[in-house]
């Protein structure tokens, strides 16, 4: 018998946690299922393994020095795979800033002179010691939330332990009947919606009425079509449904940016609300202090780096319900913050978001690191400098690599199916995420392995396989960073071309390969 106490299952005291004896047949049964599941993954070419990557050569966030294989030790690699867009996670200067701010906070604490705690000494120095609702809360955490809310132009903010936790917290507790979501949203959003469809958080919303419906990726026309269909189904027997729309600002598989203004306007016209996941927009895009506030054009080199919503001046849009900002990408640290359009939403999460309620809070050092990351991202003398260099590399890579692939593309003499299977191309992207589409899991894996060896084990790229992406759209993801140099990007492009030619996926040019160019 299982009882539910405090919102989570509790095993009855009269029931054993497990059987004291287990037959060999039972053991063989679970072992067989595990082996079969793993073998299916291997047969499909999407078996996952943990790999060790040699430490990256960070160049200390400079934009002029170069680090190529013949200039570096065997223990260093060139980073074209991490989510550290601005290089803060690799930056010695950023580490020194965190260390300095952390010591300042520690100096404010009246530490005891012995191991016996004093009554007035309550702030843990290492772990936070508990969840935010118990012993894990702190004045620093609340001050940081207030400051983050101000930075993101929202009345309330709530810290979470990770981007995944943040999405589970938001999407498992949505106060609505119907969710419309972009078909390419992240796994964490799907998992949150699964919990939402079976949860009983809000007794006023029947689980039987809850529905989640996907719309075509970044397609405002299809979004409006779905909204009209929902509204047309409203009648006396089926009262007006409350709708929340879920999108990401930047999508991690292709690096494409959502048409947020058009989506928010569509939501407003149907009295729907919108949640925007800014995981890959934070730190990269942002508000430009030099432009008029009425301008809606996206500025990738904008000062501020607070995300696509800020870049488009949409933080106060009436349809925006909340945004989610993850710190594990451009911020170079860990955690996330939920920014709500109303303080009561924060109270709602504190009461009903189980990942927040039952997780040990982030420790002081993590909170200081978050504050330091924001200081660097929003500063015009550092954050803006890093972004400007980063987007010069993005333009250079798209122009040179994309053009070269088009020029020397193989043209099969057989069916259209063969064309789809052999065609290699660079997907258009105006952000650091670049996707080189090479159909089939096997080809993507072989490409990454060959390039790793050709680079003398200095550049490791990773295949993005189906079912993570649709079958036939497998690709290799390449991430450009502010700590990369023009020489490193040129070297990477040479390796890509040489590898594709060796795999007979690209025509060999007559004469030497010319890809270098000045920014």
N, C-alpha and C positions, 0 to 999 in steps of 0.2 A: 504494500500500500504506500502511495506517495501523497503527501500532503503539500499544499502550496501555502507557504508562510512568508509574508513580507514580499510577495511578488516573485519568489523563485522557489523551485522544488526543494522539499526537505524529505529525506527518507525517513519513514516511520521507525521509531526506536525498536520495534519488535521485529524488524526485517533486517536480515544481514545485507551488507553492502555487496557481497558476492558469495557465490557458492564455495564451500570449503574444498569441494572436490570437483574436478572437471574431467570428463571422460576423454580418452584419446580421440574419439570421433569428433567431439566438440572442438578440440584444439585443431584437428585436421581440417574441420569445416572453415574456421575463420582464416587459417593459414592459406587454404586453397583459394578463398575469395580474395585475399590480399594479393596473392601471386597472380591470379587471373586479371585483377584490375591493373596491376603494374605491367603485366605483359601486354595488355591492350594498349596502354600508353606507348610502350616501346614499339609495338607493331604499327601504330599510327604516327610515329615520329614525333610525339609530343611529350616524351618522358623527361621529367625535370631532375636536374642534379645541382647540388651546391658546388660552386667553384671558388677557388681562392684567386684573387686578383692582386698582383704586385702593387705596391703603393704608387699612386699617381704622382707625376711630377707637377707640382702646383704653380711653379714660377712665381710664387708669392703674390698672385693676382696682378702681375705686370702684363703689359700688352706688347712688349717689344722683344723680350728674350725668346730664344727658341730652344726646344728640347727634342731632338731627333735621336733615333737609336744609336748612331755612332758618336753621340755627344753625351749619352747618359749611361748610368750604371745598369746592370742587368736587373736590378731590383726596382726599377721605375718603369711605369707605363704612361702612355699619353691618354688622357681621359676623353673618350668620345662616347661614353655610355652612362655615366651617372646623371642624376637629376639635379646636380649642384650647379644650376645655370649661371649663377654669379660668382661661383668659386668660393663662397664664404666658408663652406665646410672644409676646404683645403687651405684656407688662408691663415698664415701665421699671424698676420696683423689682426685678423678677427679673433683668433685665439687669445692674443694679448689683450684685446679689448674686453673680452668676456672675463678673463682672469682679473683684470683691473676692477671691473664693476662688481665682480663677486667678492673680492677682498673688501671693497667699500661697504657692501651689505653686511659682511661678517663683522666689520669693525663697529657697526651699529648695535651689535648684539652684546649685551653684558654677559660674557661667558663666565661660568663658575671656575674657580681656581682648583677644584678637585673633582673627582668623579661623581660626588653626590650632587644631585640637581638642586637648584635653588627654586623657591616658589615663583619668583618672577622670571625664571628662565624657561621658556616654553617652545622656542623655535628650534626644530631639529636641524642639525648641520648636514646630514647626509640624506637619507630618505625622508619623505614627508610624514611617514608614520601612520597614515590612514587615508581614508577617502575625504573629499572636501566636506562632506556632511558630518564627519566625525572629527578626528584630530588633525586632518591633513590640510585644513584651510589656513590661510595666512594673510596678513595685511598686505604683503607684497603681491600675492596672487590677485587680491581684489583691486589693488591699485593698478596692476598691469591690465586687468580686464577693462577698467575704466579708461585707461589710456588707449588701449587697442580699439575700443568702441569709438573714441574720439578720432583716432587716426583713420578709421574706416567710415567715418561720418554716419554712425549709427547710434541709437540711444542705449544699447545694451550689448554686452559680449560675454561669452562663457568659454573658458579654456577646456580643452579636452586632451587626452593623452596621446592621441594620434589622429591622422586623417581618417583612418578606417573607423576608429571609435566615434569620431565626430559624425560620420555619415550614418552609422548604426543608430546613434542617439537621435539624430534629426528624423531619419526616414522610418524608423520603427514607431514614431510617435506622431506622425502627421495628423492634424485635426481636420480631416476631410473625408469625403466619400470616394472620390475618384482622383487618381494620380495619372497625369500624362507625362511620360518621360521619353527623352531622346533615346533612340535604339542603341546608341553607342556609349551610354553612360557606364561608369566604372562598376566593377564587381561589388564593391562595398555598398553602392546604392541599391543594386539588385538584392543583396542580402538584407539590407534594411527594410526594403519593401516587402520581402517575404515575411519578416517579423511583423510588420504593420498589418498585413492581411490576416494574420491569425491572432494578433494581440487584442487585449480588452482594456487598453489604457483609458480610453474615453467611452464610458458606458452609453453616452448619447449617440454614438455612431455604431450601428450594427455591423458586425463583421461580415454579414451576408451581403450588405450593400457595397462593401469596399471592392473597388476594381482598380487595377493598374493597366494602362494601355500605352503601348509604344507608338511614337510617331517617327516618320522618316528623319534620318540624321540631318540636323541643321536646316530642315525644310519648314519655313514659316507657313507655306501654303497648306501642307499636310497638317500642321498644328491647328490652323484655323478650321480645316475640314473636320478634324476630330472634335474640336470645341463645339462647332455648330451641331454635330451629330448628337453630342451629349445633351446640349440645350434642347434640341428638338424632341428628345425622348422624355423630357420633363412633362409630367401631367399630374392630375389629381392622385392617381394611384402611385406615381413615382415623383414625389416632391422634388423641388429644386436641389440639385446636387452641388456640394461644395467641391471645388476643383483646385488642385495644386499642380503646377507644372515644374518638372525637374530637368535641369540642363547643367552642362559644364561650360565654363567660359572658354577653355582651351582643352582639346581632346588629346590624350596622351599617345594614341596610336598613329595619328596623322599630323598632329600639330595644327589642326585647323581651328579657327576662332569662330565661336557662335555669333549669329546676328542678334545680339542681346536686345538692342533697342526695339527691333521689329517684334521679337518674341514677347517682351514686356508690354508693348503696346497691344499686341493681340490678346494677351492675358487680361489686361485692363478692360478691353472692350467686351469681354465675357465675364467680368467680375471674378476672375481667377487670380490666384497668387502664384509667385514664382520663387523657387529655391535655386540658387546658382552656386555650383561647386567651383571655387577659384583655385584649386590645388596647383594648376600649372600656369595660372595667370599672375599670382602673387609674386612680386619682386621683379617680374619681367615687363609687364605693362603698367601704366599708371597715369596719373594726372600730370599734365604739362602746365607748369606755373606761368609759362609765357603766352598761353593762348586765352581767348575769350571763353568764358564758362558756357556759352551757348553752343559752342562748336561740338559736334558729335563724332567727328572723324577720329578713328583710332590712331593713337600716336605711340609707336613701339619704343621710341626713345624718350618718352615723357619722364619728367622729374617726378619722383614719388614712389613709383613701383608698387602701388597698392592694388593692382589688378585691372582687369578689363572693365569692370563696372566703373572704377574711378576714371579710367582712360576715356570712357564714353560719357562721363558725367551722369551716371545712372544710379548713383547710390541712394538718391531720394525718390526714385520712381515709385509711384503709388502701388504698383503691382508687385514690387520686390518684398518678399516676406522675410527671407534671410539669405545670407551668403556664408560659405564655409571656406576658410583659409587655412591651408595645410602648411606646416613649417618644414617638412622633410624634403622640399625641393629647393627653390631659390633661397629660402631663408637659411638653409644649411644646418638645421638643427632638428628638433623633434617636437611633436605636439600639433595642435590645431586650435583655431578659435572660431566659434559660431557667433556671427554678428546679426542681431535681430532688429526688426523694424519697430519693435515695441518691447518695453521692459517685462511685460507679462509673459512674453514668449520665453524669456530666460527663466522666469519662475516656473513655467510649465515644464521646461527641460529638467530643471533641478528636481522636480517632483516625479517625473515619469520616465526620464531617459536612463534606463538601467546601466548602460556602459559608463555613464558619468557617475551614477549613484554608487555603484559597487566596485569602482576602480580606485586603487590607491592614487592619490594626487601626485602631480609632478613635483619633484623636489626643488628646493631653492635654486640650485645651480642651473637646472633646466629653465626655470623662469627668467633668471638673469640672462641666459643665453638667448632666449626669445627676444627680450628687450634689446639686447645688443644687436641682434640680427635686423630688427626693425630700424634701429638707429642707422645702421649701414645702408639698408635698402632705400630709405627715404632721403638720405643726405644727397644734396646736389653735387658735392665735391667728390663723393665716392660712388654712391649708387648710380647716379646718372652717368658717370664716366664708364663704369662697368657695362651698363646697358648699351651705351653708344657703341662701344667696341664690339659687344656681342652681336648687335644687329648689323653691323658692317660685315661680320663673318657670315651671318645668315644670308645676306644679299649676295655675297661673293660665292658661297657654296651653291645656292640655288641657280645663279646665273651660269657659272662655269660647269658644274657637275650636271645640272639638268640639260644644258645645251649640248654637252658632249654625248650624253646618253642618247639624245634624240638623233644626233648626227650619225652615230655609228650603231644604231639599233639593228638587230638582225631582223630580216623580213622573211619569214618562212614561206615556202612555196606550196604549203598544204592548206588545211582547213583553218577556219577562224578559231577553233579550239586550240590548235597548235600555236596560233599567234598569242592567245591568252596565256598559254603555258610557258612560252619562251620569252615573251616580252618583259624587259626590265626597264623600269622608269622611276624617276624621282617624283614623289607626290608634291604638289605645290604646298608650301608652308611659309608663313612669315614670322615664325617663332623658332626657338632653338631646336625644337623636335623636328627631325627630318626622317622621312620614311622612304627607303629604297625597296620598292616592291619587286620581289623575286618569287613567283608562284611556286608553291609546294614547300612543305616542312623540310623535306630532305635537302633541297637546293639551298635553302636559307642556312641550314646547319653546316653544310659543306662550305658555303661561301665564308661564313664566320671563321671556321677552322682554318681554311686556306689563307685568309687575310691575316689571321693571328700568326701563322707560321711565316708568311711572306714579310711581315713587319718585324721579324726577329723577336716575336712575342712582346711587342711593345704596344700594340693596339688590339683590344678585345671588344668586338661588337657582339650583340646578342640578337638571335632570331626571334621574331614575334610570330608564333605559330598558330594555326587553327587548332582548337576552337576559340582561342583568345580573339582572333580576328576571323572573319568569314572564310570558308574554304575557297581557295583560289586567290585570296588577297594576302597571303603570307608576305611578310616583309622583314627587312633588317632595319632596326631603329638606330639612328645616329643622333647623338646629342651634341650640340655645339655649346661652348661655355665662354664666359668672359676671361677665363684663364688659359684658353687656347690662343695660339698665335697664327698668323697668316701662313707661316712656314709649315706649321703642323697640319693645318687644313689642306694645304696644297699637297703635302706628303700623303695624307689620307686619300685624297682624290686619285692620286697616282696608283695607290694600292688597290682601290676599288676597281679602276679600269683594268689593271693588270690581272686581277683575280677574275673578273668577268670574262676577259678574253681567254684566260686559261680554262675556264669552265665552258667555253664556246657559247656564251650568252651575249657576247658583244663582238662586233667586227673589229679586227685589228686595223688601225689606221696605216696609211702609207707614210713612212717616216716616223720621227720621234713624236712622243705624246707631249703636247703643249697645253698645260692647264694653269700654269702660274700667272698671276696677275697682281698688280698692286691695288690696294684698297683705295 
